[in-house]
């Protein structure tokens, strides 16, 4: 039994590769969302920035679900595909 307050790193190994891929995807989406803010016409790029932020958030939700072995993991990961 784990001590209260310790981090649970026992997520299922079957998700290890998918967690890595989703973390990489979240990083890329966040990078592109931020890069759109550096454009001259940021107003024109607002939709792209928003989509990049949505992509990052969805990938992070998938990682969190897999890390917890959530009953919703399959449904969340379908969205990420």
N, C-alpha and C positions, 0 to 999 in steps of 0.2 A: 504494500500500500504506500502511495506517495505521501510525502509530508504536505500539509496545507501550505500553500504559497509557493510551492516549487513548480517550475515550468514543466508541462507535459510534453516530452519530445517523442513519445511512443506512438506517433501517428502511423497508420498502416503503411508498410513498405510498398504496397501496391500503388500508392499515390506519389511516391518519391519523385519519379520523373515528371509527372504532371504538375506537381507543386513547383518544381524547378522551372518548367516551361511557362507556367502561369506567372511566376515571379518575374521572369525575363520579359514576358509580354507586358506586365504592369509597368515595369521600368521603361520599356520602349514607348508605351502609350503616354506615360507621364512626361517623358523627354519631348515627344512631339507636341503634346499640348502646351508645354512651356515654350517650345521654339516658336509656336504660332504667335505667342505674345510679343515676340521680338520683331515681327513683321511691321512694315511701315503702316499698313492699313489693318490694324487689329480688329476694327469693327467688322471688316469683311471676313476675317478669319475666326470670328466668334463661334460659328457653328462647328468649325474644325476643332477649336480648342475644347468646346463642350463635349464633342464626341471622343476626343482623346481622354478627357477626364472620366467620362462614362466607361470607356474601355478599361482604364486603370482600376476603377472601383469594382467592376464586375470580376476582373481577374483576381483582385484581392479577396473578394467575397468567396470565390471558388477555392482559393488557397486556405482561407479560414475554415471553410466547410470540410475540406479534406483533412486538415490538421486535427480537427475535432472528431473526424469520422462521423460527421453529421448524417442523420437520416435523409437530409436534403441534398447530399453531395451529388448524386446522379442528376437530379433536376437542375441544379446550379451549373454543373459542368456541361450540360447540353447547351445552355445559353452561350458558354464560352467558345464552344467549337466554332 
